Amino acid sequence: MNFKKILPRIGMCLVWFALITQFILMLLNREVSVFELIIRFFSYFTITTNLLVALYFTNLVWPENGFWRDRLRSGSAATAITTCILIVGIVYQTLLKDLWRPTGLQRVADQLLHGIIPLFMLGYWLVIVKSQNIGLKSVYSWLLYPIGYLAFALGRGYLSGFYPYPFLEIKKIGFTQTAINIGLIALGTIMMLTLLTAIGRGIQKLKGPATRHQ
């Protein structure tokens, strides 16, 4: 059984199902315009990161040549995306899980987006990391993604009053507490990325030279 071919297909189906289900549920329960709903949907780090996971697996299932598509198949991309989706799961489990009690299909989507998919991505990363290079420069350049997300979330939150997460609500909890929250999550992200990079490069040294690009 070729897990390297089967797992991306499973991952692709899981993530797209979770994303589409979550969007439909939000659409059915919306209290704002469709346009505003779409913006809010993509204002969640959970959604944008799961979308990255979906694109990553889709790109493996239907590979095509191209600068960005090649980069998305790299070991550095896999490591960075795994880091971000693990942060999604950790932050949700520690800070957000007790804020609501989803039921039915919403609970299914919630468990997929915040629990099953992060663990699935980690498992897949452990399977393929030994055969992929992890370049230090390229893997750390992925930190631009959460930085860009944060700038968008805070900027739009300030202008619209909608913050996707309570720990980002500057107007409610104050600048100092918001900065502390961001600092702690940023530190956790960097530490996780560094840990996975070290593990990945260590596995590669044990297994021999990697065979793919960075």
C-alpha distance (Angstrom), angle and dihedral (degrees) to the residues before:
residue distance angle dihedral
M1 . . .
N2 3.81 . .
F3 3.81 104.0 .
K4 3.80 91.8 -180.0
K5 3.81 88.6 65.9
I6 3.79 99.6 35.9
L7 3.82 99.4 45.5
P8 3.84 96.2 57.6
R9 3.81 89.9 53.2
I10 3.79 91.6 50.2
G11 3.80 91.0 45.9
M12 3.80 92.8 48.2
C13 3.82 92.5 51.7
L14 3.81 93.7 45.4
V15 3.79 95.9 50.1
W16 3.79 97.9 42.7
F17 3.81 90.0 47.3
A18 3.80 91.0 51.4
L19 3.81 94.2 46.5
I20 3.80 95.5 46.1
T21 3.80 91.8 44.9
Q22 3.80 91.9 50.0
F23 3.80 92.1 49.4
I24 3.81 92.9 48.9
L25 3.81 91.3 48.9
M26 3.80 91.1 50.5
L27 3.80 89.8 47.1
L28 3.80 92.4 51.9
N29 3.80 92.1 49.6
R30 3.78 99.1 37.9
E31 3.79 122.8 143.2
V32 3.81 94.7 -178.2
S33 3.79 135.8 55.6
V34 3.80 119.4 -70.5
F35 3.80 90.2 -111.7
E36 3.80 92.1 53.0
L37 3.79 90.1 44.9
I38 3.81 91.6 55.2
I39 3.80 91.1 50.4
R40 3.80 91.4 48.4
F41 3.80 91.2 46.7
F42 3.79 90.5 58.4
S43 3.80 91.4 41.7
Y44 3.80 90.5 78.2
F45 3.80 117.8 91.7
T46 3.80 86.1 -148.7
I47 3.79 90.6 61.8
T48 3.80 98.8 42.6
T49 3.80 92.1 46.4
N50 3.80 93.8 47.2
L51 3.80 86.5 48.6
L52 3.81 88.4 56.1
V53 3.81 89.1 51.2
A54 3.81 89.8 49.5
L55 3.80 92.1 50.4
Y56 3.80 90.8 46.1
F57 3.81 93.6 54.3
T58 3.81 93.2 39.7
N59 3.79 89.2 53.3
L60 3.81 89.4 53.7
V61 3.80 93.0 48.9
W62 3.81 94.2 46.4
P63 3.81 104.4 25.0
E64 3.78 119.6 -170.4
N65 3.77 130.0 172.2
G66 3.77 119.8 -105.3
F67 3.79 138.3 116.3
W68 3.80 97.7 -98.0
R69 3.80 95.5 36.3
D70 3.80 90.8 51.6
R71 3.80 90.5 50.1
L72 3.79 90.9 49.2
R73 3.81 89.8 57.6
S74 3.81 93.0 52.3
G75 3.78 127.9 110.7
S76 3.79 90.2 -118.1
A77 3.80 91.4 55.4
A78 3.80 92.0 47.3
T79 3.81 91.1 50.3
A80 3.81 94.4 47.4
I81 3.80 94.1 45.1
T82 3.81 90.3 47.9
T83 3.80 88.9 51.7
C84 3.80 93.3 51.0
I85 3.80 95.4 46.5
L86 3.82 90.5 48.3
I87 3.82 89.0 52.4
V88 3.82 87.6 52.0
G89 3.79 89.8 55.5
I90 3.80 96.0 43.1
V91 3.82 95.2 47.6
Y92 3.79 91.2 47.0
Q93 3.79 94.2 48.8
T94 3.82 93.9 46.4
L95 3.82 103.8 35.3
L96 3.79 111.9 16.1
K97 3.80 111.6 28.3
D98 3.81 95.7 85.9
L99 3.81 93.9 49.9
W100 3.80 93.3 81.3
R101 3.79 143.4 10.9
P102 3.82 110.3 -137.9
T103 3.79 118.6 -163.0
G104 3.78 137.2 -167.3
L105 3.78 117.7 -1.9
Q106 3.80 90.6 -7.7
R107 3.79 89.1 61.2
V108 3.81 90.3 50.6
A109 3.81 91.7 52.2
D110 3.80 90.7 44.0
Q111 3.81 93.1 52.4
L112 3.79 91.8 46.9
L113 3.80 96.6 48.3
H114 3.80 97.1 43.3
G115 3.79 105.0 27.4
I116 3.78 121.0 12.9
I117 3.80 98.5 40.6
P118 3.84 95.1 48.2
L119 3.82 89.8 51.5
F120 3.81 91.9 43.7
M121 3.80 91.3 51.6
L122 3.80 91.0 49.0
G123 3.80 90.7 50.1
Y124 3.80 91.9 49.4
W125 3.80 91.2 47.3
L126 3.80 90.3 54.2
V127 3.82 89.3 52.0
I128 3.81 97.0 51.3
V129 3.81 104.6 28.1
K130 3.80 94.8 88.5
S131 3.82 90.3 64.1
Q132 3.80 98.5 46.0
N133 3.78 133.9 73.8
I134 3.80 118.6 -123.7
G135 3.78 109.1 -156.0
L136 3.79 113.6 -158.5
K137 3.80 95.0 -142.1
S138 3.79 94.6 46.3
V139 3.81 95.9 43.8
Y140 3.81 94.1 50.5
S141 3.80 91.3 45.8
W142 3.82 85.2 70.1
L143 3.80 88.0 72.8
L144 3.80 84.9 81.1
Y145 3.80 86.9 75.1
P146 3.84 98.0 64.2
I147 3.81 89.6 38.1
G148 3.80 90.5 54.5
Y149 3.79 91.5 45.1
L150 3.79 91.5 51.0
A151 3.79 92.4 50.5
F152 3.80 90.2 51.0
A153 3.82 95.3 45.6
L154 3.80 94.4 48.1
G155 3.80 94.6 41.5
R156 3.76 95.0 49.1
G157 3.79 91.3 41.1
Y158 3.79 90.5 55.4
L159 3.80 92.0 49.4
S160 3.81 100.0 39.8
G161 3.80 103.3 26.2
F162 3.82 91.8 -124.8
Y163 3.78 116.1 120.4
P164 3.82 116.4 -179.9
Y165 3.81 93.1 -145.3
P166 3.83 131.8 35.7
F167 3.81 92.5 -132.8
L168 3.83 88.9 63.4
E169 3.82 97.4 51.2
I170 3.80 99.7 116.0
K171 3.80 94.0 176.0
K172 3.80 91.6 54.1
I173 3.82 105.9 36.5
G174 3.79 99.0 24.5
F175 3.78 134.8 -115.3
T176 3.81 95.8 -81.8
Q177 3.80 96.0 53.6
T178 3.80 91.3 43.2
A179 3.80 90.3 51.9
I180 3.81 90.8 49.3
N181 3.81 91.0 49.8
I182 3.78 92.2 49.3
G183 3.80 91.9 45.2
L184 3.80 93.3 52.8
I185 3.80 93.5 47.8
A186 3.81 91.0 45.4
L187 3.80 90.7 50.8
G188 3.79 90.4 48.9
T189 3.80 90.8 49.9
I190 3.80 93.5 50.7
M191 3.80 91.6 46.4
M192 3.81 91.8 49.1
L193 3.80 92.2 47.8
T194 3.80 90.9 48.5
L195 3.80 91.8 47.8
L196 3.80 94.7 49.7
T197 3.80 91.2 44.6
A198 3.80 90.9 52.1
I199 3.81 91.8 46.5
G200 3.79 92.2 47.3
R201 3.79 94.8 48.3
G202 3.80 89.7 44.9
I203 3.81 91.6 53.4
Q204 3.80 90.0 48.6
K205 3.80 91.4 54.2
L206 3.80 90.7 50.9
K207 3.80 94.3 46.6
G208 3.79 97.6 40.8
P209 3.81 134.5 -108.4
A210 3.79 117.0 -15.2
T211 3.73 118.8 -115.0
R212 3.78 104.6 -151.0
H213 3.75 137.6 69.8
Q214 3.75 126.9 -97.7
